[in-house]
Amino acid sequence: MYTLTVAKTIKAPIDLVFDVYTDHEALSGIPGVRSAKLVREGNTERNGLGAIRELDCGAIWLQEEITGFERPTRMQYRIVESRPPSEHRLGYVQFEPVPEGTVVTWTTLFGVRPQAIGKLLDPFFGVGFGVAFKLVLRDVAKRVKARQAAGG
């Protein structure tokens, strides 16, 4: 199993950062993401608890279920299906207000299956997912800035 944590401070209020981050379909605008769609809406909010999102990144495909949704401080998910096959124990994103804006901390615990291959490949996937997480957070910051400029 491999644990990855990435953090970024975004210069905006926590509510706005949370809303922009949890807009699952907007992930399709990130380089390397072919498509991002909501397969099932959440129980009480479209992108909230119980929602299932699907990400197609070419060689990597994921279907994730939102398993925790505590507005505006935490979103938790788990990968329910993937290509290549993986074991995913936990994924969560924590949002914390700070004087400079909002610190977003994204942590995931995963492994490639079968485990014998995963021991060799997990560090490489860790580097790749680290880059992907940074791209997502950079895109969130960009969309937050655009929304602020538009007055919303």
C-alpha positions as CSV (number, residue, x, y, z in Angstrom):
1,M,0.0,0.0,0.0
2,Y,1.1,3.5,-0.8
3,T,0.1,6.7,1.0
4,L,0.1,10.0,-0.8
5,T,-0.6,13.4,0.6
6,V,-0.6,16.7,-1.4
7,A,-1.5,20.1,0.1
8,K,-2.1,23.6,-1.4
9,T,-3.2,26.9,-0.1
10,I,-5.8,28.6,-2.2
11,K,-6.5,32.3,-1.7
12,A,-10.2,32.1,-1.2
13,P,-12.8,31.4,1.4
14,I,-13.4,27.8,2.5
15,D,-17.0,27.6,1.2
16,L,-16.0,28.6,-2.3
17,V,-13.0,26.3,-2.5
18,F,-15.1,23.4,-1.2
19,D,-17.8,24.1,-3.8
20,V,-15.3,24.3,-6.7
21,Y,-13.4,21.2,-5.6
22,T,-16.5,19.1,-5.3
23,D,-17.8,19.9,-8.8
24,H,-16.9,16.5,-10.0
25,E,-17.7,17.0,-13.7
26,A,-15.4,20.0,-13.9
27,L,-12.5,17.6,-13.6
28,S,-12.8,17.0,-17.3
29,G,-11.0,20.3,-17.9
30,I,-7.7,19.0,-16.4
31,P,-4.9,17.9,-18.8
32,G,-4.9,14.1,-19.1
33,V,-8.6,13.7,-18.2
34,R,-10.6,12.5,-21.2
35,S,-13.9,12.7,-19.3
36,A,-15.3,13.2,-15.9
37,K,-19.0,12.4,-15.3
38,L,-21.4,11.9,-12.4
39,V,-22.8,8.4,-12.7
40,R,-25.0,8.8,-9.7
41,E,-26.1,11.9,-7.8
42,G,-25.6,12.1,-4.1
43,N,-28.3,11.5,-1.5
44,T,-28.9,15.1,-0.5
45,E,-26.6,17.1,-2.8
46,R,-25.7,16.4,-6.4
47,N,-22.0,15.9,-5.7
48,G,-22.4,14.9,-2.1
49,L,-22.6,11.7,0.0
50,G,-23.4,8.7,-2.1
51,A,-22.5,10.3,-5.4
52,I,-20.5,8.2,-7.9
53,R,-18.1,9.9,-10.3
54,E,-16.2,8.3,-13.2
55,L,-12.9,9.5,-14.4
56,D,-11.4,8.4,-17.8
57,C,-7.7,9.2,-18.1
58,G,-6.9,6.9,-20.9
59,A,-4.8,4.1,-19.5
60,I,-6.2,4.8,-16.0
61,W,-10.0,4.7,-15.4
62,L,-11.6,5.1,-12.0
63,Q,-15.1,5.0,-10.5
64,E,-15.2,6.6,-7.1
65,E,-18.0,6.8,-4.5
66,I,-18.3,9.8,-2.2
67,T,-18.4,8.1,1.3
68,G,-18.1,11.3,3.4
69,F,-19.3,14.8,2.8
70,E,-19.0,17.3,5.6
71,R,-19.5,20.7,4.1
72,P,-17.2,22.7,3.9
73,T,-14.4,20.9,5.7
74,R,-14.1,17.3,4.4
75,M,-14.9,15.1,1.4
76,Q,-14.1,11.4,1.6
77,Y,-14.2,8.8,-1.2
78,R,-13.2,5.3,-2.2
79,I,-12.4,3.8,-5.6
80,V,-15.0,1.1,-6.3
81,E,-13.7,0.1,-9.7
82,S,-10.5,0.8,-11.6
83,R,-8.3,0.0,-14.5
84,P,-5.7,-1.1,-13.8
85,P,-7.1,-3.0,-10.8
86,S,-6.3,-1.4,-7.5
87,E,-7.0,-1.7,-3.8
88,H,-8.1,1.6,-2.3
89,R,-8.4,1.9,1.4
90,L,-9.1,5.6,1.8
91,G,-9.2,8.9,0.1
92,Y,-10.1,12.2,1.7
93,V,-9.7,15.9,1.1
94,Q,-9.6,18.2,4.1
95,F,-10.3,21.9,3.9
96,E,-9.0,24.3,6.6
97,P,-9.5,28.1,6.7
98,V,-6.3,30.0,7.3
99,P,-5.5,33.8,7.1
100,E,-4.2,33.3,3.6
101,G,-7.4,31.5,2.4
102,T,-8.0,27.8,2.5
103,V,-5.5,24.9,2.9
104,V,-6.6,21.9,0.9
105,T,-4.9,18.6,2.0
106,W,-5.6,15.5,-0.2
107,T,-4.6,12.1,1.1
108,T,-5.1,8.7,-0.4
109,L,-4.0,5.1,0.5
110,F,-3.9,2.8,-2.5
111,G,-2.1,-0.2,-4.1
112,V,-2.0,-1.8,-7.5
113,R,-3.3,-5.4,-7.7
114,P,-2.0,-8.1,-7.5
115,Q,0.0,-7.1,-4.5
116,A,3.3,-8.7,-5.8
117,I,3.2,-6.3,-8.8
118,G,1.9,-3.5,-6.7
119,K,5.0,-3.5,-4.5
120,L,7.0,-2.7,-7.7
121,L,4.5,-0.3,-9.3
122,D,3.0,1.6,-6.3
123,P,5.8,4.1,-6.1
124,F,5.5,4.9,-9.8
125,F,1.7,5.3,-9.5
126,G,2.4,7.4,-6.4
127,V,4.5,9.9,-8.4
128,G,1.9,9.9,-11.2
129,F,-1.0,10.5,-8.8
130,G,1.0,13.1,-7.0
131,V,1.4,15.1,-10.3
132,A,-2.3,14.5,-11.0
133,F,-3.4,15.8,-7.6
134,K,-1.3,18.9,-8.0
135,L,-2.9,19.5,-11.4
136,V,-6.3,19.1,-9.9
137,L,-5.6,21.6,-7.1
138,R,-4.0,24.0,-9.5
139,D,-7.2,23.8,-11.6
140,V,-9.4,24.4,-8.6
141,A,-7.4,27.5,-7.7
142,K,-7.8,28.7,-11.3
143,R,-11.6,28.1,-11.3
144,V,-11.9,29.7,-7.8
145,K,-10.1,32.8,-9.1
146,A,-12.4,33.0,-12.2
147,R,-15.5,32.6,-10.1
148,Q,-14.2,35.4,-7.8
149,A,-13.6,37.7,-10.8
150,A,-17.1,37.0,-12.1
151,G,-18.4,38.1,-8.7
152,G,-19.6,34.7,-7.4
